[in-house]
Amino acid sequence: MENKLTTYLNKRLKELELIERANRAPGPVVTISREVGCNGLDLANKISYRLNDRIPGLKWKVLSKEIFQESAKELELEPDKVRQILKRTDKHTFDEILEAFHNRNFKSERIIVKSVVKTIRDFAIAGNCIILGRAGHVIVKDIQNAFHIRLFAPLEYRIQSIMERKKMKMDEALMFIQKVEKERIAFRRAVQSEMQDEDFFDLHINRSSFGDEEIIDIIEQGIEKKQILKNEYYKVQYY
């Protein structure tokens, strides 16, 4: 009798959880856009630690390369292949046209972009994630429980940051910044051609003006003011 009751209660709890997830608003989600050399990944990880401490029982995750990994599974491609196609600045080359005729598994850039957009939206709707780059602020613009951050810094700061982290010389660091910025612009253009929208951010932060902890304090206050976590305390009982 006890086992039957336990089974029934567990089943009922799962049903209630599914109902609650279906009815609640998408998110919360944080997106971080950054200029090259602003070291957004380290900051995103520190923000996730702060948010995890805020509401015990929930697990915030940082998403960057994971987005390509999930899209690659759906497309049956290697993650690096997805990344390389979306980073290209020379679109629709003659070699790509030939490949389309000869390779049955060929996936066009448009199909790959749609897959990446869908993956980002799925993560954002599920909530409790920090999306680093990938035009996340554009893709999830319609989600109310979202907070969008833009990190920028003077060129000198970014060059120095790249030199220290990647052990590069000054001219190498500058070339690296220019190369990655071109790739990011190409990706944003591909995504925005699908989304038809402009950039929007809740908060712009000069990375060179504050230390990590100060920036996290500022972001936490912004998240609090926008109230994107207002439903999280209720949700935690389902986990």
C-alpha positions in Angstrom: 0.0 0.0 0.0 2.8 2.4 1.0 4.6 1.7 -2.4 1.5 2.5 -4.3 0.9 5.7 -2.4 4.6 6.7 -2.9 4.3 6.0 -6.7 1.1 8.0 -6.9 2.5 11.0 -5.1 5.7 11.0 -7.2 3.6 10.8 -10.3 1.4 13.6 -9.1 4.4 15.8 -8.3 5.8 15.3 -11.8 2.4 16.2 -13.3 2.2 19.4 -11.2 5.8 20.3 -12.2 4.9 19.9 -15.9 1.8 22.0 -15.5 3.8 24.7 -13.6 6.5 24.8 -16.3 3.9 25.1 -19.1 2.2 28.0 -17.4 5.1 30.0 -16.1 6.8 32.7 -18.1 10.0 31.7 -20.0 13.3 32.4 -18.4 14.9 33.8 -16.5 17.9 34.3 -18.7 20.9 36.7 -18.8 22.7 37.5 -22.0 26.2 39.0 -22.2 27.5 40.6 -25.4 31.1 41.8 -25.3 33.9 43.4 -27.3 36.8 41.1 -27.9 39.2 41.3 -25.0 36.6 42.0 -22.3 37.0 38.5 -20.9 33.3 37.8 -20.7 33.6 34.0 -19.9 35.3 34.5 -16.6 32.7 37.2 -15.6 29.8 35.0 -16.8 31.0 32.1 -14.6 31.3 34.4 -11.6 27.8 35.8 -12.2 26.5 32.2 -12.2 28.1 31.5 -8.9 26.5 34.6 -7.4 23.0 33.6 -8.7 23.4 30.1 -7.5 24.2 31.4 -4.0 21.2 33.6 -4.2 18.6 30.9 -4.4 19.8 27.5 -3.2 18.4 24.6 -5.1 18.6 26.1 -8.6 21.5 25.7 -10.9 22.5 28.5 -13.3 24.7 27.5 -16.2 26.9 29.4 -18.6 26.3 28.7 -22.3 28.8 29.4 -25.1 30.3 26.5 -26.9 27.5 24.3 -25.6 25.1 26.0 -28.0 27.1 24.8 -31.0 27.3 21.3 -29.5 23.6 21.0 -29.1 22.9 22.4 -32.6 25.5 20.0 -34.0 23.6 17.0 -32.6 20.4 18.1 -34.3 22.2 18.8 -37.6 24.3 15.6 -37.4 27.5 17.7 -37.8 30.6 18.2 -35.9 30.4 21.2 -33.5 33.6 22.7 -35.1 31.9 22.5 -38.5 28.9 24.5 -37.2 31.2 27.1 -35.6 33.4 27.5 -38.7 30.4 28.1 -41.0 28.9 30.7 -38.8 32.3 32.5 -38.3 33.0 32.8 -42.0 33.1 36.3 -43.5 33.1 35.0 -47.1 29.6 33.7 -47.6 28.3 31.5 -50.4 31.6 30.5 -52.0 31.8 28.5 -55.2 33.2 25.5 -53.2 30.0 25.6 -51.1 27.8 25.4 -54.2 29.8 22.4 -55.5 29.5 20.7 -52.1 25.7 21.2 -52.1 25.5 19.2 -55.3 27.8 16.4 -54.3 27.1 15.9 -50.6 23.8 14.6 -49.5 24.5 15.6 -45.9 25.2 19.2 -46.9 23.6 21.8 -44.6 23.2 25.4 -45.8 24.1 28.3 -43.7 20.4 29.2 -43.4 19.6 25.8 -41.9 22.5 26.0 -39.5 21.5 29.5 -38.3 17.9 28.5 -37.7 19.2 25.5 -35.7 21.4 27.7 -33.5 18.6 30.2 -33.0 16.3 27.5 -31.9 18.8 26.0 -29.6 19.4 29.4 -27.9 15.7 30.0 -27.5 15.1 26.5 -26.1 17.8 27.1 -23.4 16.4 30.6 -22.7 12.8 29.4 -22.3 13.9 26.7 -19.9 15.6 29.4 -17.9 18.4 29.7 -15.4 21.1 30.2 -18.0 23.6 32.9 -19.0 24.1 33.1 -22.7 27.5 34.4 -23.7 27.6 36.1 -27.1 25.9 34.3 -30.0 23.6 37.4 -30.5 21.6 36.0 -27.5 20.1 39.5 -26.7 18.5 39.6 -30.2 17.3 36.0 -30.2 15.5 36.2 -26.9 14.4 39.8 -27.1 10.7 38.9 -26.6 11.4 37.1 -23.3 10.3 39.3 -20.4 12.4 37.6 -17.7 15.7 38.5 -19.4 18.5 40.8 -18.6 20.8 42.0 -21.4 24.4 43.2 -20.7 26.9 44.8 -23.0 30.6 44.8 -22.0 32.9 47.3 -23.7 36.4 48.8 -23.0 39.0 51.0 -24.6 41.1 49.3 -27.2 44.3 49.6 -25.1 42.6 47.7 -22.3 41.5 45.0 -24.6 44.9 44.6 -26.3 46.6 44.3 -22.9 44.0 41.7 -21.8 44.6 39.6 -24.9 48.4 39.9 -24.5 48.2 38.7 -20.9 45.7 35.8 -21.4 47.0 34.5 -24.7 50.7 35.4 -24.3 50.7 37.4 -27.5 52.7 40.4 -28.6 50.9 43.7 -29.1 50.5 43.5 -32.9 49.4 39.8 -32.6 46.7 40.8 -30.0 45.5 43.6 -32.3 45.2 41.3 -35.3 43.4 38.8 -33.1 40.8 41.4 -31.9 40.2 42.5 -35.5 39.8 38.9 -36.8 37.4 37.8 -34.0 35.3 41.0 -34.3 34.8 40.4 -38.1 33.7 36.8 -37.3 31.2 38.0 -34.7 29.8 40.7 -37.0 29.3 38.0 -39.7 27.5 35.8 -37.2 25.3 38.6 -35.9 24.4 39.6 -39.4 23.4 36.0 -40.2 21.2 35.8 -37.1 19.7 39.3 -37.5 18.7 38.6 -41.0 16.5 35.9 -39.5 15.3 38.0 -36.5 14.9 41.4 -38.2 15.7 43.4 -35.1 18.3 45.8 -33.7 20.6 45.5 -30.7 19.1 46.2 -27.3 20.7 46.1 -23.8 19.6 46.8 -20.3 23.1 47.7 -19.1 26.3 48.9 -20.7 29.4 48.4 -18.6 33.0 49.7 -19.2 35.1 46.7 -18.3 38.1 48.9 -17.6 36.3 51.0 -15.0 35.5 48.4 -12.4 36.8 45.1 -11.0 35.0 41.8 -11.4 33.2 41.9 -8.0 32.1 45.5 -8.5 30.7 44.6 -12.0 28.9 41.6 -10.5 27.4 43.8 -7.8 26.2 46.3 -10.5 24.7 43.4 -12.6 23.0 41.9 -9.5 21.4 45.2 -8.7 20.2 45.5 -12.3 18.7 42.0 -12.2 17.0 42.8 -8.9 15.5 46.1 -10.2 14.2 44.4 -13.4 12.7 41.6 -11.2 13.5 38.8 -13.6 13.9 36.4 -10.6 10.5 37.1 -9.1 9.2 33.6 -9.8 12.3 31.7 -8.9 11.6 31.2 -5.2 8.3 29.5 -6.1 9.9 27.3 -8.7 12.5 25.9 -6.4 10.0 23.7 -4.6 9.7 21.6 -7.7 13.4 20.6 -7.8 
